[in-house]
Amino acid sequence: MTSSQLFFIILAILAIVAPSTLATDFIVGDDKGWTINVDYQAWAQGKLFYVGDNLVFNYPEGAHSVLKVNGTGFQQCAAPAGTVALTSGKDVINLATPGRKWYICGVSKHCEVGPQKLFITVMPASSAPSPSPTATSAATTSFVNGARFRWMIVVIGILGIFF
């Protein structure tokens, strides 16, 4: 195998693996988590969500749930028939497609009274900038930046071997 073939194989592997290291985990509600009496629209304000990012819903198991709904379900605080509730207390939702996303709590009247509900718009991954400290918690940002830095060192090291 020639060095140029190996170089392209390595680049192909990096193109597949690298995007997963650039994803951001958004802890919904930050340190308050997923609960009542939190303004989740204010929490989402100014954050940029991209395909590949994750929403992490933290709450005491059994106290709340997470239901993905449509715009009507969001406004009416009602999930369509057949909607499966997430109830683990550490629910992670991968933002796999661009577009509008709506989430509500299905416990009691939490959505109506809480108002425990979240609306976001997910942007295509191709327009994603580097994560910024204002978009995530410091711990998540440092992990993402550290992963990116490691990949850069690996790529530079591999390139140094062949060129």
C-alpha positions as CSV (number, residue, x, y, z in Angstrom):
1,M,0.0,0.0,0.0
2,T,1.4,3.4,-0.9
3,S,1.6,6.2,1.5
4,S,-0.9,8.3,-0.5
5,Q,-3.5,5.4,-0.3
6,L,-2.9,5.1,3.4
7,F,-3.3,8.8,3.8
8,F,-6.7,8.8,2.1
9,I,-7.8,5.8,4.2
10,I,-6.9,7.6,7.4
11,L,-8.7,10.8,6.2
12,A,-11.8,8.7,5.4
13,I,-11.7,7.2,8.9
14,L,-11.3,10.6,10.5
15,A,-14.2,12.0,8.4
16,I,-16.4,9.3,9.9
17,V,-15.2,9.5,13.5
18,A,-14.4,13.2,14.0
19,P,-18.0,14.5,13.9
20,S,-19.0,12.5,16.9
21,T,-16.3,14.2,18.9
22,L,-17.7,17.6,17.9
23,A,-21.2,17.0,19.2
24,T,-22.4,19.0,22.2
25,D,-24.4,17.6,25.1
26,F,-26.9,20.2,26.3
27,I,-28.0,19.6,29.9
28,V,-31.6,20.8,29.7
29,G,-32.1,23.4,32.4
30,D,-28.4,23.3,33.3
31,D,-28.0,22.7,37.1
32,K,-31.8,22.8,37.7
33,G,-32.5,19.9,35.3
34,W,-35.9,19.0,33.9
35,T,-38.4,20.2,36.5
36,I,-41.3,22.5,37.0
37,N,-41.0,26.3,37.4
38,V,-38.1,26.7,35.0
39,D,-38.4,28.9,31.9
40,Y,-37.0,26.5,29.3
41,Q,-37.5,28.9,26.5
42,A,-35.2,31.4,28.3
43,W,-32.7,28.5,28.8
44,A,-32.7,27.7,25.1
45,Q,-32.4,31.4,24.1
46,G,-29.1,32.0,22.4
47,K,-28.1,28.4,22.2
48,L,-27.4,26.9,18.8
49,F,-28.5,23.2,18.4
50,Y,-27.1,21.2,15.5
51,V,-27.7,17.7,14.1
52,G,-25.6,15.3,16.1
53,D,-25.9,17.2,19.4
54,N,-27.7,15.7,22.4
55,L,-30.3,16.9,24.8
56,V,-29.8,15.5,28.3
57,F,-32.9,15.6,30.5
58,N,-31.9,15.1,34.2
59,Y,-34.6,14.6,36.9
60,P,-35.4,12.3,39.7
61,E,-36.7,9.0,38.3
62,G,-40.5,8.8,38.6
63,A,-40.9,12.6,39.2
64,H,-41.1,13.6,35.6
65,S,-41.1,12.3,32.0
66,V,-40.1,13.5,28.6
67,L,-42.4,13.3,25.6
68,K,-41.5,14.3,22.1
69,V,-44.6,16.0,20.6
70,N,-45.5,18.2,17.6
71,G,-46.3,21.9,17.7
72,T,-50.0,21.2,18.4
73,G,-49.1,18.8,21.2
74,F,-46.7,21.4,22.6
75,Q,-49.4,24.1,22.7
76,Q,-52.1,21.8,24.1
77,C,-49.7,19.9,26.4
78,A,-50.9,16.7,25.0
79,A,-49.0,13.8,23.4
80,P,-50.3,12.0,20.3
81,A,-51.5,8.5,20.9
82,G,-48.7,6.0,20.9
83,T,-46.1,8.5,22.1
84,V,-43.5,6.6,24.3
85,A,-42.5,8.5,27.4
86,L,-38.9,8.6,28.5
87,T,-38.8,8.0,32.3
88,S,-35.2,7.1,33.3
89,G,-34.3,10.4,34.9
90,K,-31.3,10.6,32.7
91,D,-32.8,10.7,29.2
92,V,-30.6,11.5,26.3
93,I,-32.2,12.5,23.0
94,N,-29.9,12.7,19.9
95,L,-30.8,15.5,17.6
96,A,-30.6,13.4,14.4
97,T,-32.5,15.6,12.0
98,P,-32.8,19.4,11.4
99,G,-36.0,21.3,12.2
100,R,-38.3,22.2,15.0
101,K,-38.4,20.0,18.1
102,W,-41.0,20.1,20.9
103,Y,-40.7,18.3,24.3
104,I,-43.1,18.2,27.3
105,C,-43.4,16.6,30.7
106,G,-46.3,14.0,30.7
107,V,-46.6,13.8,34.5
108,S,-49.8,15.3,36.0
109,K,-50.2,19.0,35.0
110,H,-46.5,19.8,34.8
111,C,-46.6,20.9,31.2
112,E,-49.7,23.2,31.7
113,V,-48.8,24.6,35.2
114,G,-45.0,24.1,35.3
115,P,-44.8,25.1,32.4
116,Q,-42.4,22.1,31.9
117,K,-41.9,22.2,28.1
118,L,-39.2,23.0,25.6
119,F,-39.1,24.1,22.0
120,I,-35.9,24.3,20.0
121,T,-34.8,24.5,16.3
122,V,-32.1,22.1,15.2
123,M,-29.8,23.4,12.5
124,P,-28.1,21.1,9.8
125,A,-24.7,19.8,10.9
126,S,-23.0,21.3,7.9
127,S,-23.5,24.8,9.2
128,A,-22.3,24.0,12.8
129,P,-19.5,26.2,14.1
130,S,-17.0,25.1,16.7
131,P,-18.7,24.8,20.1
132,S,-18.5,28.0,22.1
133,P,-18.3,28.3,25.9
134,T,-21.6,30.2,26.0
135,A,-23.5,27.3,24.3
136,T,-22.7,24.6,26.8
137,S,-21.5,24.0,30.3
138,A,-17.8,24.3,30.9
139,A,-17.3,20.6,31.5
140,T,-18.9,19.6,28.2
141,T,-17.0,22.3,26.3
142,S,-13.7,21.3,27.8
143,F,-14.4,17.7,26.8
144,V,-15.3,18.6,23.3
145,N,-12.4,20.9,22.9
146,G,-10.0,18.3,24.4
147,A,-11.3,15.7,22.0
148,R,-10.8,18.0,19.0
149,F,-7.3,18.8,20.2
150,R,-6.4,15.1,20.4
151,W,-7.7,14.5,16.9
152,M,-5.6,17.4,15.6
153,I,-2.5,15.9,17.2
154,V,-3.2,12.5,15.7
155,V,-3.7,13.9,12.2
156,I,-0.6,16.1,12.4
157,G,1.4,13.1,13.7
158,I,0.2,10.8,10.9
159,L,0.9,13.5,8.3
160,G,4.3,13.9,9.7
161,I,5.1,10.2,9.2
162,F,4.3,10.3,5.5
163,F,5.4,13.8,4.5
